[in-house]
């Protein structure tokens, strides 16, 4: 993933108060418990050195209802100079809570959550057309729906025998194919987004077949077909939703494995890779990092003195800090040079949990 969201935060003057808390309202007393947690967060931030106004702004924002059902987290970043900089609801989030005051925003867990987002295009098809539900992040963002309807002329086949005629059957088949081509064209358009969505095709079996045949080969081979789901009004979607959940989990696992394989390939060739915190920071100074590879748990356990790395591209105020977590320092330096990040733990990653793929191989020296 690119680090544009972090870059926008770092455009503001720190220090920063950061919080990533569970704000689920799944029990009767959830509101009262959340109010108590927000008060405690205000106290903790103040004791950590945050100005009272910053601590209050963050805590008050955390206590506000999100309107989201089920397990929900919330990520908030605030500074004294500009108030609340980020306020994002995190559907389906669960994990260790974050609450810090420091020279850099505590964004690692938030970015790792974003890195698991999967865009999904769910296509519910019949002989007339399809409803295409595009989710920018499955389970996190509501879908935008596009409806494609073709011609209904000769849409129904007549029974064999009697007045049925072969040419009417042929016209019906051709109309089904024409309608499928219109759906395929819209799928092609929506699939051109960056990043491309996972495409799940459900609905009438013959319509699914015709749509697959009409798609370009590179999209047809990416399709995930489902026997569940229907375009009919009132059709139950629970079974289809479960199938999409599984497909999304598989997609995240494949993407993570691709990241690991890419890293190990570079390590095996000993080219365009930096392994370990020291070499990664050296490459950050040279603006050579393409993608940081980070084991968030291990990297968070190492502290770095920014003054020991005077040429790192860091925001004002960071260099005077006694120490910062290595994950936050590496991400900030990577963001400053337009690099990206993946959150994975390849076997070849060192104990400090940091490596990087480079834009070019190390210069001789």
N, C-alpha and C positions, 0 to 999 in steps of 0.2 A: 504494500500500500504506500501511496505517497504521503508526505507529511505536511501537506498544505494547511490542515487544521491546526497543527502545532505552530507553524510559521505565523499564522494570524494571531495566535495568543502572544507569541514572543515579540510581535510588533508593539505590544504595550509594555509599559514600565512595570517591573516587579518591585518588591517581592510579591508572591502569589499565595493566596489561600486556595487549597484544592480539597475537594470532598467527593467521594463516590460512595454513596450510602444506599442501603436497602430502604425504599420508600413504599413497599408493597402495602396495600390495604386489603388484605385477604381475611382478616379476623375482625371481630366486633370492636376490640380495643386497639386496633392498629393506629387510629388517629391519635389517641392519647399517648401511645408508646412512641410514635413518631415525634410528637411535640416534646416529650421528655428527651428523646435522642437529639433533637435539634438544639435544645437548651444545653445539653452536655457538650455538643460540638462547639457551641459558642464559647463555653468555658475553656475547653481544651485548646482551641485556637488562640484565645487570649493568653493563656498560660504559655503557649509556644512562641509568643511574641507578636501575634497579629494585632493590629490596631482594633479597638473595640468596634468601630464602624464597619470594618471589613468582616469581622467575625459575625456581627449581627446581620449584615446583608446576606452572607452565605447561609447562616442558620435559618433566617426567615424564608429564604427561597426554598430550602430543603423541606420546610414544613408545609408549603403550599401544595394542594391536591394536584395530581398529575392527570386524573381522569382515565388512567390506564388500569385495566383489570389484571389480576394474576401477579406473578412475581415481577417486580419492577425495581430498577435502580435509578439513581439520579446522579449526574456528574455536574458539578458546579465549580467554576474557577472565578476568583474575584481578586482585585488589587485595590490598593488605597487610591491610586491615581484615577482609575476608570470604573470602579465598582464591579458589578458582575459582568464577566467577559464571556463565559460559557454557561449555558443552562440546558442540559440535554437529558431527556428521559430515556431510559435504557430498558425497553421491554425484554422480559425473559432473562435479565441479568441476575447472576448469583455469584458470589465470590467474596474474597477478603475486602473489607471496607478500607477506604483511603481517607485520611484526614491529616493534612500537613500544611505548614507555613514555611516557605523557603524561597530562595532566589530563582528557582525554576518551577514551573507548574508540574504537578505530579500526574503525568498523563499516561504512564505506561499501561496500566490496566485498562484505561479507556481506549487507547489505540489498539490494544489486543482484542478488545470487544469489537471495535470497528472492523478489524482485520478478518473477523469471522462472519461478516455480513455477506449474504449471497442474494444478488438480484434474481428474481424468478418471474418467468412468463408462463402463466397457466392458461391453456387454450381449451375451452369447452366447445366442441364442434358437433354440428349435425349437418344434414344435407343442404340446408339453406346457407349456412355460414358458421360463425363462431363468435363467442364472447372471449376476448383476450384480456386477462387480468394481469397487469404489470406491477410487480412489487419491487420497488427500488432496493428493499432489504426484507427478505421473507421473515414474517413474524414480528417485524419492527415498525414497518411503515404501511399505511393503508394503500390498497391497490388503486391504480387508475385503470379504468376499463374502456376498451375500444370494442365497438360492435361492428362486425362485418356481416352484411346480409346480401346475398346474391338474388338471382331471379327465382321465383317460385313457380314459374311456368313449366308444366310437365314435370313437376318435382316428385310426383308420386307415380310409382309403377302400377300399371293395371294388372289385374290377375291374369294368369295364363288361360287361354281358351276363350270361347265366346267371341266378344268383339275386340279382344286384345289383339294388338298388331305389333309385329316385331319392330316397325319403325318408331312407334311410341316408346317402346322399351329402350331403343337405342337413343332417342332424344333425351329420355330421363337420365340415362347413364352419362351422357355428354353434359347435361346441365349440372349434375352432381360434380363432375370434374371441373367445370368452369367455376362453380362456387368455391370449390376447394382451392383453385388457383388464386382466387381473390384473397382467401384467408392466408395462403402461403405467402403472397406478396406482402401482406401486413406483418406477418411473422418476420419476414426478412428485414423489413424496415425497423421493427422494434429490436431485433437481435443485433442490429448494427451499433447499439449503444456501447459505451465504454464504462465499466466492464460489461461484456456480453452476458445476458441472463441465462440461467438454467431454464430450459424450455420443457414444460410438462404438457403433454398432449393427451386430453381425455375426451370422452363423449362417444358418439356413435362409431362402431368399429369400421364401417365402410368409409365414413367421413375421415377417420384417422388415416386410413390407408391412402385415400386420394390426396390428402394434404401432404403426407410424407413423400408421395411420388412427385408432387409438384415443387417440393423444396429443393434447393441446391444441395448437392451431396454432403458438403461440409456441415450443413445444418441438420440434415436428415440423420446423420450418424450421431449427432449430439442429443437428439430427442430422447426424453424419457416418457414412455407411454404408460398410461394408467387405464385399467379396466373400470375404475371408479369414476364417479362424477358424471353429471348430465347437464345439458343446457336447459332442460325443462324447468319451468317455474316451480319453485318449492323443492327442487331436488336436494336431497341431503348431501352435505359436503364434508362431513366428519371423516369418512373413510379416505376421501381424496386428500384432505388436509394431512392426515397421518402419513400417507404415501409421499406427499411432498416433503414433509418433515424428514423422512428417511433419506430422500434424494438430496436434500440440502446438507444433512449430516455427512453423507458420502462425498458430496462436492467439496466441503470444507476439508475432509480428510485427504482427498486427492490433491487439492491445492497445497496443503501443508506438506504432503509427501513430495510433490514436485519441487517445492522450495528446498527441502532437505536433499533431494537428489541433485539439484543444481549446485548446491553448496559443496556436496561431497565430490562432484565431478571436478569442480575448480580446485579443491584441496588435492585430489588425486593427480591432477596435472600440474599442481603447484604454480598456478598462474592466476592473475587477476583476483587475488584473495588476500585478505589480512586476517590473521587468526590471533585473538587475544586482545585485551584492552589496550596495551601499549601500542602495538602496530596499528590498531584501528584509529586511535587518536592521532597518530602520526599521519595516516592517510587523510584524516579529516582536515588537518592543517593544509594539506595539498589539494583539497577539494576533489579527491580521487574516489570518494565512496559513491557507489551506485545504490547499494542496498545493504543496510545494517541487518545482521542476523542476530537475534537477541533471545536468550532464555531469560524471561523477565524475572523469575524468582532468583536465579543465581546472580544475575547482573545487579539486582537491587541490594544484594548483600555486600557489595564492594563500594567503598567511599574513595573519592578522588579530591585532591586539593587543586582547585582550578588555577591557582597561581603557578603551579608546576608546569602548566601548559599554556604559556602566555600568547601563543599564536592561534589558538583555537578560535573559530568564529562563534563567539558567544555574546549574548546581550549584555548591556551595561549592568554593572552591579553584581554579576556572577563571579568575576575574578576575585573580588574581595571576600568571598565566602570562605570560611574555614575549610569546609568540605561539602561535597554534594554526592548523591548517589551516582554510580557510574552509568546506570541505564538512562537517567535523566540528562546527564552531560552528553552522552553519545547521541541520543536522539536530538537534542538541541543543536549540536554541531552538524549532524547530518541534515536536519531541516534547513539550516542556514545555507547549505550548498545544493539544495534541490534533490537530495537523496531520498530513497524510500526505506521501508523497514518491513521485515517479516518476523513473526514471533514463533520461533521453533526451537527445538533442542536436538540438533543433529548429534550423532555419536562423536564426531570429531570436534565438537565445540569444547573449548577449554573450560577450566574450573570457574573462571570469571564470567562465563556465559556470554561472551561478546566476540563477534567476528564481522566481516564485511566482504561483500563482493564489490570489486572495483570497476571503475569505468574503463580502465586500461591496466595493463600489467605494471608492476612496480618498476620505476625507473632504475637503471643500473646505478650502483653506488658502492 
